Amino acid sequence: MQVTNKQSEEKKWHVIYTKSKWEKKVDELLVQRGHESWCPVKMEERRWKDRKKIIYTPLFRSYVFVKASKEDYTKILSTNGVVNFLYFEKKPAIIRDNEIEEIRKYLGLSTKDTLIEIIDMSNLSPQTKVSINQGLFMGRRGEVVKANKNTVFVRIESLKMMMIVEFKVNDISPI
């Protein structure tokens, strides 16, 4: 069967929920089945008494992004380790291409001096809009949900998640 342009245009980024600690395996299985899939990872240093090691852990626990059309849902759900699609307001959560690119850009620019952590923000409400004046995120704007001496919470709308970026307070200013 030949794929038409209309079918390829219907493919959008979705979020799938995986079994615990199956994110990278699910990503690998989806790619093997011919799907465009992405499990963003962050580099972490783990220390033991006798050694330390750099490992790559999923940025979003139990979530993997997959570019799919409605016709792909059944095949994706039958993949080992996939629990379900993530739903938002009773519809599959769709992530805009530019949000995927922003996450990829942040991960590509991050250094060992930048702490990136993801937390669930579904119960938090936005407060102050800020502009970031220094560092990796210079020129970006965000909504501060919570702030202390050196942390700003940047909201990613579609996921109802946010990225926590730690930097100096004087690197931001209210808009």
Stockholm file with secondary structure:
# STOCKHOLM 1.0

chainA/1-175         MQVTNKQSEEKKWHVIYTKSKWEKKVDELLVQRGHESWCPVKMEERRWKDRKKIIYTPLFRSYVFVKASKEDYTKILSTNGVVNFLYFEKKPAIIRDNEIEEIRKYLGLSTKDTLIEIIDMSNLSPQTKVSINQGLFMGRRGEVVKANKNTVFVRIESLKMMMIVEFKVNDISPI
#=GR chainA/1-175 SS CCCCHHHHHTCEEEEEEESTTCHHHHHHHHHHTTCEEECCEEEEEEECSSCEEEEEEESSTTEEEEEECGGGHHHHHTSTTEEEECEETTEECEECHHHHHHHHHHHHHCCTTCCEEEEECTTCCCCEEEEECSSTTTTCEEEESSCCSSEEEEEEGGGTEEEEEECCGGGEEEC
#=GC SS_cons         CCCCHHHHHTCEEEEEEESTTCHHHHHHHHHHTTCEEECCEEEEEEECSSCEEEEEEESSTTEEEEEECGGGHHHHHTSTTEEEECEETTEECEECHHHHHHHHHHHHHCCTTCCEEEEECTTCCCCEEEEECSSTTTTCEEEESSCCSSEEEEEEGGGTEEEEEECCGGGEEEC
//
